[in-house]
Amino acid sequence: MHIRLAQMNPIVGDIQGNTSRIFKEIERAREQGIQLLIFPELAVCGYPPMDLLNLPEFRETIYKANETIIDQSPDIALIFGSISPNYQNGRPCYNSAFVVSNQDLVGIQHKSLLPNYDVFDDVRYFEPATSVEPIELFGIKWGVSVCEDIWQNDNSYMRYHVNPLKQLHQQGAEIMVNISASPFTRGKINERADMLARRCKEFQSPLLYVNQVGAQTELIFDGDSLAMDALGNLINRANRFQEAFIDLECINTGEGVQIKKQELSSRNHESYEQNKREYHEIAKIKQSDEAYVFEALCLGISDYIVKSGLPGKVCLGLSGGIDSALVAALAVEALGAEAVVGLTMPSEYSSEGSVADSMQLAKSLGIECHQIPIKGMVKAFDLSMAEYFEGTEFGLAEENIQSRIRGSILMAWANKFHAVVLNTGNKSEYAVGYCTLYGDMNGALGVISDLYKSEVYALAEWMNEYYYEREVIPMATLTKAPSAELRPDQKDSDSLPDYLTLDSILRAYLEHEKEVMEITNMGFDVGLVKDILNRVDISEFKRYQSAPGLKISKIAFGVGRRRPLVQKWKHDLFNY
């Protein structure tokens, strides 16, 4: 039996478009002799649909699409993810895997384990399965599961009492199929593959794993669909961060089911935007943490623009610093140099290198770049406020005026020329509030808001060395002391500890949820730790108003981290 795993990039809410693409893949598979075609979790509506699921019209449209897909399946079998109605008490629908053969609905398996942590809100929308059982197809008992079901008690967030895969195994399932929408985070590619291998060994069963690919606002899905044998050995694996499919052969020997790789097995889809990029080919040769992050961010930028129906042009402020340089480079790789415009906006406190390094970067990337000095605008603002600021010292208000002028210029440029502003703030700055509301925090998308400053440097260096294999991001940008350049001779170190220290403390607090003494015992000063943690907490109101940011860590600012804006908890209140 010939099987195809279709690693699909749906668009959330585009039920008609997603369904049409499913039809196209069905027709292609049928013509090529495929007998079983498998799609990811919620392929019909895209994941995560969030509160769209509260709309009866939305649900009904999906139910009709499900029926149409079933009707379009003569001479082929399908497994696809969608919602199905719940006619009993509870939430109105299930997150389901549909099993179809020759226009006949053979079975439906609902998702059992509903995650309720980080970015996942399945409990909010779906009713859990009350039972699981294998579904027979082609004389084989298939153990079908949906995403979290295969992670049972194999994550650090949540423990479940139900083990759906064990139940399927006990009922005689001969092969496991898991359809997923599992987002990318650093380290997860290897972590996920190791977990899947453990499941194969645990249940002595081969596995077919089909994951969604593409970006949905903050979330980036890497795909990485794969097949494993009963010993957990990898048989085949799809290309990551792009639509792809892998073809397999399933053999029922009578003594067990075996999965084999077909000769022409790993191929790319024709993506919805028809723009498979060269960077995939380069990055996959250099498989590393930075390579994965690079591909993830490029996909996050392009899908945000394309799927939102936004104008294809983006603009950003170029300061001569590392953050804006990296965002510009990523934008070029995601959208093309012709789609990226840089604005350098020097003030009287800007160094010569601020403009020179920005222009050198723009030339290396081949992007349009314009210099718009703000000295006169700042002076005009100062004159307007002189009566009210008289007798006060130059300080934060005056510094922020500069940042907000730059933010206004960027928004004006975007409005006038139908562009989208990309935000260039990093996670370290956002964490401690070293950023200006309505100034450098402007933008439709936070490209690197989930990268600590030290990670920004690491990715920029990786791009120069391994991707470009030359100096594209200027060496001066990589080596200069970071500065906001909002007052004379200003350096980030005036207000913050060195970034390696800061990032270590932030990572311990944000991603490992350690408290003051645990972090202090890592070798940091207790006063510094308290200060940093309190800065994080009091800056929540800024982040609440920030652009959505591409998530690449286990705990990112955004929908997955929910802290009260108005609260009285302070880390120095505890008696350490």
N, C-alpha and C positions, 0 to 999 in steps of 0.2 A: 504494500500500500504506500502510495506517495503522499507525503505530508508537506505542507508549506506553513511556516510561521511568518505572519505578516506584521512586521514592526511598523506600526502606523503612527502618523502625526496628525491627530484630529484637532479641530478647533472647537473649543468649548461653546456650546449653544448652536453651532452650525449643523443642525441635524440633517438638513437637505444635502449640504456639501459633504458631510462625513458619510452619509448613506450612499451618495453617488460614487464616492471613492471606494467604498466597500463593494459596490456593484462592479466597478471597473476591475478590482482585484479578483473578484469571483470569476468574471469573464476571462481574464488573463489566465488564471489558474486552471480553469476548465479546459481552455485551449491547449495548455501545456501538460495535460494529463494528471493534474493534481487531484487527489481523491478527498483529502481533508485539508481545509484551509482554516487557520486559527488566528483570530484577532485579539487585541489587548482588552483589558478591563474598560468598561464604559466607552467602547469605541464609537458607539452611535452618537452620544452626546458630548464626549470629551470629559476628561477628568482634570480638576474638580469642578463640577457644575455649581457647587455651593447653593445659595438660596434660590437659584433658578428652579431647583427641585420643589420649592414651595408653591410654584405656579401650576395649577391644574392643567392649563393649556399646554405648558411645556411638557408635562408628563404624558398627556394624551398624544401629543405629536410624536414623542419617542415610541409610544406603544404602537402607533400606526406604522412608524418606520420599521419596527421589529417585524411586523406582519409582512411588510413589503420585502424585507430581506429574506424571510423564509420563503416567500413566493418566488424569489429570484434564484433559488438554489436547486434547479433540476440537475440531476447527474453529478452532484457534488455534495460533500458533507461540510458543515461549518461548525465552529465554536466561536462565538463572539460575545463580547461584554456589552450589557445594556441594563436598563432598569426594568423591573417587572412589577405589576401592581400587587399591593397587599390589601386583600378584601376583609381582613380581620381587624381587630383593635390594634393600635400601635401606629407607627409611622406609615405613611401612605405607600411606600414602595420598598423593593429589595434591590440590592446591587447583585446582579445575576450574570451567570454564564449560560448562554443558550446553546444547546446541542441540536443541530439540525441535519437531516439526511434526506436528500432528494425531495425537498419541499415539505418534509414532515418534521415537526418538532418532536424530537426523540426524548428530550428531557431538559429540565432547567435546574441548575444548582445555584442556590443563593449563597452569598458571602456569609460566613459564620462569625468571624472575628472582626469586630468593627472598631478600628483604632480611634482613640480619643486623646491624642497627644500631639505635640508639635503642631504641624500644619494640618493634621488630619481631623476631620469632624464627621466621620461616618455615622457616629451615634446620633448626631443631630438630624440626619436625613433618612437613614435606612433601618429597616427592621432586620434583625439577624435571622439566619436560617435556624429552623427548629430541628432539622435532621439533615444528614448527608448520606448519600448512597451512590455507588458506582453507576455509570450510565453505559449501557451496552451499545457498541457501534462496531460494525465489521467483525462481529464475533469476538470482540475484545471488551473487557470491562475497564472503562476509563475512570480514573479518580480525578474529577475536575474540581478545582478550587480557584478562589479569587484572591489575589494579592496577599493581604495580611494573614490569610489562612495558612500559608506556608511558613510564615514567620513565627508561628506559635511559640511563645516564651523564648524567642531568640532575638529579642531586642532589649534595650536597657530601660524602656519606658513603662511597659505594661505587662502584667502577667495574666494569663487566661486559664480558666478551668477546663475549657473545651479544647480538644485536639482533633480537628476535622480530618487531617491526613491519617492519623492513627485509626480513626473510625472507618475511613475508606479502605485502608489496608486490611483491617479486620474483616471487612465485607468482601474481600477478594479482588480489589482493584489491582490491575496488572500493569498499569502505566499511569504516571502522574502528569496532569496538565495544569499549569497555573497561568492564568491570565492576570496581568498586573498593570498598574500605573504607579510605579515605584520611582520617586524622584531621586535625582543625583545629589550626593553630597561628597565631600572629600573622604576618600577611603572606602566609600560604599561599594565601588565596583568589585574590589577583591572580597570585601566582607560579604556581599550578597552571593557571589559565586561560591565561597566557602560554605555558607549556610545551605545553599542548594545541594552541594555535594554531600553534606551531612544528611540531608533528607533522603537522598538516594540510598546511601549506605544504611540508614536507619530502617527503611522499608524495603530494601532490596528491590528497588523498582527504578526503571528508567524515567526520565523527566523531560517534558517539553515546557519551556518557560518563555512566555511572550510578553514583552514589556512595551508600554507606550514610549514614544520618543517625541521630542519637541518641548517647547517652553510655553507655559500658561502663566502669564504675568510674572510672579516671583519664582515659581517652581520651574525647574529644568529637568526633563526626563531624558536619560541617556540611552534608553533602549537596552542594548546589551542582551537581547534575546538569545537563548542558547538551548542546546540539547545535551543531556548527560546520560550515560548508561547506568546500570544498576549499582555499579561500584563508585559512582560519582566522577567518572572520567569524562572529560569534555569531548563531545563528538563534533559539535559545530557551534559557532558563535557569530552573531550578526555584527556588522559594523556599528559602532557607537555614534550617537549624536546625529544620526541621519536616518531617514526612512530606508528600510532594507528588508529583505526576506531571505530566509534560509530554507532549503529544500532537504527533506530527509526521506528515508525509506524505513517503513515499519514492517517487521517480519514476525509473524506469529509462528514460532517453531513447534508449538504443541507443548513444549517444556518451559515456555516463557516468551515474553515479548522482547525483541531486540530492535534497537534504533541504529541505522547506519547513515552516514553522510553520502549524499548524492554527488556525482562528479561536478555538475554545474550548480553548486549549492549556495554560495553566498553572493548575492547580487543586490544591487541598489534598486530601490523603487525609482520611478519617475516621480520626484517630489512635487507637491502642489505648487511650489514656486519655481520649479525647473532650474535650480541653481546649485547643484552639487559643487562645492568649492574645493579648490586645490588644497586648502589648509587641512582638510580631513586626511588627505594622502600624506602630507608632511607630518602632521601631528601623530598619526598612528604609528609611524616609524619610531618616534621618540616617546614611547609610552612611559609616562611619568605622572606624578601628581600634578605638576604644572601643565603638562600637555592636556590632561583631562579638564582642568579648570579653564584653560584657554579655549578649548572646543565648547565647553559648557557656556561660557560667557558670550562667545560669538553667536551661538545658537539662541541664547536668551535675548540678545539685542535684535537679531534679524526677525525672530518670531514675534517679538513684542511689536515691532513696526508693521510687519506684514499682516499679522492676524488682527491687529487693531484697526486696520484700514487707514493708518496714518500716512501722511506724505512721506515719501521715501528719503527725504533730506533730513539730516540732523546737524545741530550745531552745538558747540561747547566752548567754554572759556579755556584758553591756553595760558597758563601762568609761567611756563618754563619749569614747573615742578613735575615730580614723578607721577602724581595721580592723574593729572590731565593728559600727560604724555601717554600713559598706559591706556586710558579710555579712548583717546584718539586712535591709537594703533588698533585696538580691538574693534572699534567702529568701522575702520577701513576694511579689516578682514571680514567683518560681518556683512557690510553693505556696499563696499567698493569706495574708492577714493573720491569718485565724483559725487558721492552722496554726503560727504562730510565737510563741514565748514568750521574752521577755528577762528575765534576772536581773541586777540590778545589786548588787554585793557590796562596799560601801565598807569600808575599813579606817581606822585612825586617820591614815594618810598620804594618804588620798584627798582630792582637792580638792572644793570645793562643786560645781564644774562637772562633776565626774565623774558625780554623781547627776543634777543638773539637766539636763545635756545628754543623758543617757540617757533620762530621762523625756520630754524634748521630742521626741527621735527617736521613741520609742515612740508618742507621741500623733500625730505626723505620719504614721507608718506605719499607725496603727490596730491596733497589736499589744498583747497582754497583757504587762505588765511588773511585776515584783515586786522590792522592795528587801529584801535579806537582809544586814544588817550582819555583818561577821566579826570585829569588834574583840574581842568576848568570847571567840570561838573561838581567836583568836590568843593572847590572854592565858592561856587555859587550857592551850594547847600550851606556851607559854613556862614556865608554872609546872611543868608536867610534866617539862620538860627542864632546869629551872633548876639542879639539882644537878650535871648533867653539863656544862652550858654555862658554869658559874660561872668567872669569871676570864678569859673570852674576850670579844672585841669583837663587837658586832653586825655581821653580815656576810651573806654569800650564803646561809648556812643559814637564817637568820631571814627573809630576803626570800622565799626559795623556799617556806617554810612557808605564807606568805600565799597564794601562787599555788596551792599544792597543796590548801589548804582550799577555795578557790574551785572548783578542779577536782572536788573531792569533792562539793561542793554541787550542781554541775551534773549529775554522774553520779547523785546521789541523786534529783534532780528527774526526770531522764530515766527512771530505774528505776521510780519511784513512779507517774508519769503517762504511761508508755509513749511516751516521746519519744526523739528522736535528738539527740545533741549535735553541733552544728556547730562545727568548729574555726575560729578567727579569725586564726591566725598568717599573716604574709606571708613572701615569699621572702627578703627582706633579713634578717629576724630568724632564720629557719631556717638561712640560709646560714652565719651567724657564731655560731650557738648562743645568740642572745639570746632564750632561751625556756626554760621549765622543764618537764622531764619530769614526767609525772603531775600537771601543774598546768595551765598555759595551753595545753599541747600535747594535752590531752584532746580527744576528739571522734571521731565516726565518719567524718567527711569534712572534708578541708582545702579550704575553698571558695576561698580566695585565696592558697594556699601557693605558687602559681606566678606571683604578681604581686609585683614589687618595691614597696617602700614608695612610691616616687615614682609608680608606676603605680596604686597604690591611690588616691592623691590625685587623679590625673588622671581615673580612672573615676568617682569620687565627684562630682567637679566636673562631668563630662559628664552624669551622671544628673540633677543639680540643674538644669543649664542646658537640656539638650535633651530629656530624657525626662520629668521632672516639670514642667519650666519654672517651677519655684518652689523655695524653700528647704525641702527635706525633710530632708536631712542638715544639721544645724545649722552655721551659719557658724562658731560658736565651736569646733566639732569640727574644722573644716577649717583653722583658723588657729592653734590652740593648739600649743605646743611638745609633741612626743610625749614621753610619760613612762609608765613601768611603775608608778609610784606605790607602790613597795615600801619606800622610805625617805624621810626628810624632803627636800623640794625636789628630788627626783630628776628628771633629764631624760635622755632617750636619748643626748643629746650628751655626757653624762658618760663614756660607755663607747664611743661610736661616732662616727666622722666624720659630717658632715652627709650626709643620705640621697642627695642627688644625686651626691656624690663616691663614697659607698659603693656605690651602685647601678651607677655607671659601671665601677668596678673589678670588681664581681661579674659584671656582664654580659660584660665582656671575658674573664674567667676561665672562667665557667660555660658560656656559650653560644658564645663564639668560641675557647675553649681556648687563650688567650694565656698566656704565662708572665711571670715577674717583670719582666724587662727590656723586653719588648714593652709591658706595661702602664705601666711607668715612663716609657717614651718617649712615652706619650700625655699626659704632663704631671703625673704623680703622684709623690709622694715614695717612694723605693725602700723605706724602712723601713715606711711605711704599707702599701704593697703586699704586702710579705712578711708583715706581721702579719695582714692581712685574709685572704690565701690560706691561711696556716697555721690561722687560725680556722675557715675553711671545712672544711679537712681533718680537724681534731681533733673537729669537731662531727658527724661522720658517724654516730656511735653514737646521737646523739639522733634524727637524721632516720630512722634505721633503725627506730625505735620510734614514729614519728609516724603519724598517720592518712593514708590514701591521699588524694592531693591532685589536684584537677582540673588537667590539663595544658593550657596555652595557649601555651607557648614551645617553641622547638626542643629545648632541653635543660632538662628539669624534674627535680626531685628525685623519685625513685621508681624504677620498674622500668627506665627508660631510661638511668639513670646509676648505674653499679655501681662503687663504690669499696670497697676493703678497710677493715674496721673496725680491724683490728690491722695496723699498718704503720709503717715508720720514715722514709718520705720526708718531708722538710721543705724548704720552698722556700728557706730561708736556708743550706742545706747546699751549694748550688751556688756556685761561685766566680764571682760576678758582678763 
